[in-house]
Amino acid sequence: MDRDYGIYALLLNFYHLREARYIRGEYDASVLLLDFYNSLHEAKLTKRQKEILYHVFIKDMMQQEVAGKLNITQQAVSDHVNAAIRKIATLNRRKEVA
């Protein structure tokens, strides 16, 4: 989880990870989710970044829908997603080095 594409892939599969954890009781999914939740907290995302990640990846809304809901542009939504993913990946790279 130290690369942007890894964080993005995890977010895209978030529902399936939660299902694996809570319905099938898979230990690896539990560990991955716990690490991710810790990284989300430690990355100090802005309130807007958290809100946008929630709508795009948890509520499965299109970026254009989120933009309309939050009264911002689709490009701003994309920028927030990318910035949040970068923050999380950067944090995880630093943790691995330490």
Sequence and secondary structure as in RCSB ss.txt:
>XXXX:A:sequence
MDRDYGIYALLLNFYHLREARYIRGEYDASVLLLDFYNSLHEAKLTKRQKEILYHVFIKDMMQQEVAGKLNITQQ
AVSDHVNAAIRKIATLNRRKEVA
>XXXX:A:secstr
  SHHHHHHHHHTHHHHHHHHHTS  HHHHHHHHHHHHHHHHTT  HHHHHHHIIIIIS   HHHHHHHHTS HH
HHHHHHHHHHHHHHHHHHHHHH 
